[in-house]
Amino acid sequence: MSEKEKTHFGYKEVDKDAKAGLVADVFHSVAARYDLMNDLMSGGIHRIWKRFTIEVSGVRVGHSVLDIAGGTGDLAARFVDIVGPSGRVVLADINDSMLQVGRDKLLDTGRLGNIEFVQADGQCLPFPDDSFDCITIAFGLRNVTDKDAALRDMHRVLKPGGRLLVLEFSKPQNELLGRAYDAYSFNVLPLMGRLVANDSESYQYLAESIRVHPDQETLKEMMEDAGFGRCEYHNMTGGIVALHKGVKG
């Protein structure tokens, strides 16, 4: 019998077919406090990163948008306003707890007219070829087991000329900033998780998952290998976060 393929879950090495379940446990645990923790962890800066993503998306009235790992709906809510009644927004997440929080949040703001909620795995999207003008995935790609497969499937469901935007933690460009960021990630984040969400382990995983995620140039090459053209990235907050963009030819 062949040995099972391995992948990273944070710094741990786990069976590839076990990672999705482990990640699901993390997000079931943090879903209720996800938005609060995002604000606390980033000092609210995540809202600026997401606003820039919206600006780069080029989404207009009537467009179809897929937000993968859309969680609590920050990007989806803004896209609903932009595409208008003639457009379509799909908020997809593999985790039903996160999807429920997102649905409740958008319901509270009255934005349910042209939005669909789909529980879906980013590696195997349940949509036909050439379905969307834009796909976004914010702080979700690092949790995907097979990132190359996910990028290829995103390419498949984009319309020709459509854009993929990947907003993700990345590699700080300054050594001093990198050291400070490491100290914050491995000391403050788990403590904050324990105090606010009663869950330090999930935030320990968060810090570790960022460190094993591909750096800026590697992710750009992965997008090119998946078929995307005109790939580029924008570093934000000194490279702590990067926004990658690719276009389907």
GIPEJO-V671377 format. One record per helix or strand of 2 or more residues. SS is the DSSP state (alpha for helix, beta for strand). FROM is the first residue (numbers start at 1). TO is the last residue. Records with the same first field share a line. If there is no record, write none. Layout:
SS = FROM-TO  FROM-TO
//
This chain:
beta = 6-9  12-15  64-68  88-93  115-119  132-138  158-169  228-236  241-248
alpha = 16-42  46-57  74-83  96-108  141-143  147-157  175-197  200-211  216-225  237-239
//
